């Protein structure tokens, strides 16, 4: 398991790679959520320990939000990125999510997460999207 900030910084690194893609804080939040979900599908464990909150524009990890919120709607600069993680398995998960979802805009990812039960249920009930909610949804759906 890795720290959510390191997962976020690895996404930033990937955004400046061969197929450069814009990465704003909003898009990053959705990618972190998807990486957490796919980690359960591929590895049967969480990528990081943080839970998500169900905000208006989809799932939000508060720790990552607070770290990157100063960039507002702007692209997160390359200097925020890190080129490797302490876990090859985690790198592979994040890279696969990046490869599958980096072409989506932030708002397309918002729409995607708004169709998924963990966000829908938590948003209606004003509760946290727990790791268990994400695990159950992703493992039963994909």
Secondary structure as UniProt FT lines:
FT   HELIX           4..15
FT   TURN            18..19
FT   HELIX           25..43
FT   STRAND          52..55
FT   TURN            56..57
FT   STRAND          58..60
FT   HELIX           62..68
FT   HELIX           69..71
FT   TURN            72..73
FT   HELIX           78..80
FT   HELIX           88..101
FT   TURN            102..103
FT   HELIX           106..114
FT   HELIX           117..125
FT   STRAND          128..129
FT   HELIX           131..141
//
